[in-house]
Amino acid sequence: MSLVRVHNFSISLDGFGTGEGQSSEAHFGHAGQRLHEWMFGTRFWQAGGSGGVDDAFARQRGSLAERDPAIGAEIMGAGMFGHPGWHEDPEWKGAWGANPPYHIPVYVLTQHTRPSIEMEGGTTFHFIDSSPAEALKTAREAAGGLDVRLSGGPTVIRDFLAAGLVDYLHIVVVPILLGRGVRLWDGLEGLEEHYQVEATSSPSGVTHVTFTRSAG
Amino acid sequence: MSLVRVHNFSISLDGFGTGEGQSSEAHFGHAGQRLHEWMFGTRFWQAGGSGGVDDAFARQRGSLAERDPAIGAEIMGAGMFGHPGWHEDPEWKGAWGANPPYHIPVYVLTQHTRPSIEMEGGTTFHFIDSSPAEALKTAREAAGGLDVRLSGGPTVIRDFLAAGLVDYLHIVVVPILLGRGVRLWDGLEGLEEHYQVEATSSPSGVTHVTFTRSAG
């Protein structure tokens, strides 16, 4: 069965998945890199990093350099593909360079559709303006029976959760208070009733929270 | 030195310290008892309960039956002393029965002041209408050099945190999404800069997060 999975999505203790004031220089706004420092400290990210629970969770996402054999397509929001206003730049191809770490078809949910962009390494960005359910149908067809990964940002993950479309959700709660930005959890009252929820704190200070869809 | 301490304050994963719709029958509104089930499962709460990390944290608060020798006074908000409208009931003496689990002077922050109420077991409720700093000054004098405990609810804890008056904060993050209620963290951007923050997840599913004021 083709699952919808979210991996390594970091939020602050007060629930923000990105900060305020996003721009081409600050993809996460005033949050800077603080939501992701836990990952930079792992062996997944760099040689000599730690090999503990943070690393184990980070690796579930699959390799950055190669295609994850279990993942057939990716979905992301417009706010993750670029800073506000990227759609006015016809040359914008995302912030990941010529060879993005996806290596599969990536569906960007946006009102500003444009022709697909084929990148190096197997990544192709497709731009679609559709509901979460429709987008998932499209991505699943492209995935050919493999899983679909949902990258972010917080608005897209929230919309997919609200629509009941997510099978596995891995959230990393970082012990900082951003105070402002985009919240992940708004409007998701009772979400836990449909999932097995586990929390695992790490010596790095973050807590990994996983939501695994209950059978049946 | 007399410290200001918060113990066992439970919030949902989406940051609510109490639910919506508080009443005399539902002190935490639609949250019911879900924010506190972790504590009911401990030996602190009942014989035969668990003796792990939840129990260790619960006991830091001190005994419910006797006065904690380290705590000299307590501060709580009007919303914790009673459901909305309690001030219209001249007979309301809190929801803890004749012998409340404080055994010390308790300062209730409220615009609706009334004469102090002496209860059994050493608890006296005093009603004051003052700022966090003024309330703390009053409570500290009553505490005679001992610590001051801040009970809740979320609004009062948030106000004391914003005023920089809290030395130790123990939060219990419960893996449920309440969706609505009163948030703890609003307006506290950067709070972590003044504290050592640690997170410890428990087999019960909750995560204990402690903020310990940094020296100097």
Boltz contact constraints between the chains, C-beta under 6 A:
constraints:
  - contact:
      token1: [A, 14]
      token2: [B, 15]
      max_distance: 6.0
  - contact:
      token1: [A, 14]
      token2: [B, 185]
      max_distance: 6.0
  - contact:
      token1: [A, 15]
      token2: [B, 14]
      max_distance: 6.0
  - contact:
      token1: [A, 15]
      token2: [B, 15]
      max_distance: 6.0
  - contact:
      token1: [A, 175]
      token2: [B, 197]
      max_distance: 6.0
  - contact:
      token1: [A, 175]
      token2: [B, 199]
      max_distance: 6.0
  - contact:
      token1: [A, 176]
      token2: [B, 192]
      max_distance: 6.0
  - contact:
      token1: [A, 177]
      token2: [B, 185]
      max_distance: 6.0
  - contact:
      token1: [A, 177]
      token2: [B, 188]
      max_distance: 6.0
  - contact:
      token1: [A, 177]
      token2: [B, 189]
      max_distance: 6.0
  - contact:
      token1: [A, 177]
      token2: [B, 191]
      max_distance: 6.0
  - contact:
      token1: [A, 177]
      token2: [B, 192]
      max_distance: 6.0
  - contact:
      token1: [A, 179]
      token2: [B, 189]
      max_distance: 6.0
  - contact:
      token1: [A, 185]
      token2: [B, 14]
      max_distance: 6.0
  - contact:
      token1: [A, 185]
      token2: [B, 177]
      max_distance: 6.0
  - contact:
      token1: [A, 188]
      token2: [B, 177]
      max_distance: 6.0
  - contact:
      token1: [A, 189]
      token2: [B, 177]
      max_distance: 6.0
  - contact:
      token1: [A, 189]
      token2: [B, 179]
      max_distance: 6.0
  - contact:
      token1: [A, 191]
      token2: [B, 177]
      max_distance: 6.0
  - contact:
      token1: [A, 192]
      token2: [B, 175]
      max_distance: 6.0
  - contact:
      token1: [A, 192]
      token2: [B, 176]
      max_distance: 6.0
  - contact:
      token1: [A, 192]
      token2: [B, 177]
      max_distance: 6.0
  - contact:
      token1: [A, 197]
      token2: [B, 175]
      max_distance: 6.0
  - contact:
      token1: [A, 199]
      token2: [B, 175]
      max_distance: 6.0
  - contact:
      token1: [A, 199]
      token2: [B, 201]
      max_distance: 6.0
  - contact:
      token1: [A, 199]
      token2: [B, 207]
      max_distance: 6.0
  - contact:
      token1: [A, 200]
      token2: [B, 201]
      max_distance: 6.0
  - contact:
      token1: [A, 201]
      token2: [B, 199]
      max_distance: 6.0
  - contact:
      token1: [A, 201]
      token2: [B, 200]
      max_distance: 6.0
  - contact:
      token1: [A, 201]
      token2: [B, 201]
      max_distance: 6.0
  - contact:
      token1: [A, 201]
      token2: [B, 207]
      max_distance: 6.0
  - contact:
      token1: [A, 207]
      token2: [B, 199]
      max_distance: 6.0
  - contact:
      token1: [A, 207]
      token2: [B, 201]
      max_distance: 6.0
  - contact:
      token1: [A, 207]
      token2: [B, 207]
      max_distance: 6.0
